[in-house]
Amino acid sequence: MAGGGGRMGGPFARGFMTEEEKANQPKITKALLKRVFSYLTPYWKQFAFVLICIAVSSVMSLYPSVLTGKILDEGIIGRNKKMLIILIIASFGLTLASNLIGVLEAYLNAWIAQHITYDMRNQMFQHLQKMSQRFFTSNNQGDIITRMTSDISGVESVITNTFRNILSNSITLVVALIMMFRMNWMLALLGVCIIPLFVIPTRKAGKTRWKLTGEAQECNDEINGILNETMSVSGQLLVKLFGKEKQEYGRYRDANGRMIRLNIRERMAGRWFFVVLNTVTNIGPMLLYLVGGILIIDYNKNISPGDITVLVGLLGRTYMPVNNLLNIQVDWMRSMALFTRIFEYFDMPVEIENAPDAVTPESTNGEVEFSHVDFSYDPERQILKDVSFRLESGHSIAIVGPSGSGKSTIINLIPRLYDVQSGAVRFGGIDVRKLDLAFLRKNVGVVSQETYLFNGTIRENLLYAKEDATEEEMIEACKKANIYDFISSQEAGLDTMVGNRGLKLSGGEKQRISIARVLLKNPALLIFDEATSALDSISESKIQEAIDPIIEERTSILIAHRLSTILAADEILVVKDGAIVERGQHSDLVKLGGVYTELYNTQFNRPLGNIEKLEAAEAAAETPAEKASAGIGEIVL
Ligand code: ATP
């Protein structure tokens, strides 16, 4: 649940905390308050004006009640028509003026709140963009989005409601009580004794509604969960393929049924609440009329019927402020919890940032060197152990190894998605931690297994790599990536929509567009995390045809699953449990009888005798394309 006290229970159910909120009450320190108010500082003039507006409109809104007494005593009972009209116009004018000030105050309040949330959102977005990959992999995406959206929106309500409530309710209550006591202390005292009669049942009914709303919200979350699971593309696919439609419908129907029962109970709690409220609000005035009347009739006290009406009016105006002020402590706690949650994100250290003395070379040859690199995602588990290798400019390296052995981890260290624990990764001869981050990432191009395309056209996706790319450059990149034929066969050509995350395209098409995108970027080093598992063999060979000539001419690293790629690389690194256990050429490695041979045999499920046949084909073939057509390219490691 969002820290903003997500559940709603009507205005009378606000003053209660959930168990979770009670357990996570923030510590309100001077530093926290200072930080919260620092967001108001740029708008202090507007805020001061808002405070004045609230004070003036709160006092003004009480005066019509006072004038009602005068209308009765001096106008009607005093039979003074002129006075009656003047008082009615004055009362009307005061109500109008107080409402107009209210409009101005609401506008300024909304303006300040929106500007503060605007500042916070931008600040948070910039901060999150600096966060490392570790942050995004270890935090739930939903959580991050909640902080960006509902938590920060909650801040808006803190400003428009909490601050405003404290001030306007305190002023209204104090002024109303002063007026009442000045008119008649005895009746005022009676009024004060009546207030709890209103407040106690209100809070009791509020508590019931609060409980029911909480249960309804849990039920609603469950329904949303079911919908999210079953109505997503992959969820629906799973339901269909496993024939679980009936079961899922049952689950949905049950939750839906629970929801309506809860909603009916909540509505009824509301009804009972209004019965109590209406009765109590009627008892208060009647008691005042009774006691006031007895005072006039029996004791001839210096009090008029108008005075009693004013007291009744003022008493009615005290109920809400008392109730609201009782809720404010909870509102305040909730607001502070909200700020604490937001500040928690702001205070997360930026793990990967430019070194103060970062260098930006004129150009780079794309050389990569790993020197005794150790790395772990979590302190408990070492992933890379003493990894050392060197990739010279213009050459290529293939990394192979069992799933989970650390291949992707090795390449993640080059564009500094993570930093090494010990040892060093050098790019163009310079430690990546000393290189300007923008320069480094501009010069390293990665085609990852999970291709990400934005919802838009193919053109827009390509331009993401190079904003000013010409039509010719884009076509050339698409041709090199072996996707141009597909694009030109589409009616809209480059303006074909790719759909949400590229879902309108096949895995292979997406992959080739992402290759074209990285070619447009034209980096000094190209990294391919070869995705083959999700592709059919035609898509695979199309990708292969695209990749092979590229690696011939560029400095590249490939996480290879196909033999033809491995054969095209200048060196093969075999990784197992985060360490390089073998390295060299295919023909040597395969004879070693080690990890590579095992990988080769288990993946192909063929006796070693076939290797000779493949080697003969390899010897006969000269280009990677020929190797592929000789049958080697069809074999997947
Ligand atoms: P595959 O061929 O299946 O892609 P891989 O060899 O590329 O595997 P890596 O992705 O580098 O393997 O993962 C190496 C190990 O690190 C795995 O055991 C994995 O569980 C772990 N790992 C990967 N990413 C993270 C992460 N963000 N946080 C914690 N552990 C991770």
Boltz pocket constraint, residues with backbone or C-beta under 6 A from the ligand:
constraints:
  - pocket:
      binder: B
      contacts: [[A, 133], [A, 134], [A, 137], [A, 377], [A, 378], [A, 383], [A, 401], [A, 402], [A, 403], [A, 404], [A, 405], [A, 406], [A, 407], [A, 408], [A, 409], [A, 410]]
      max_distance: 6.0
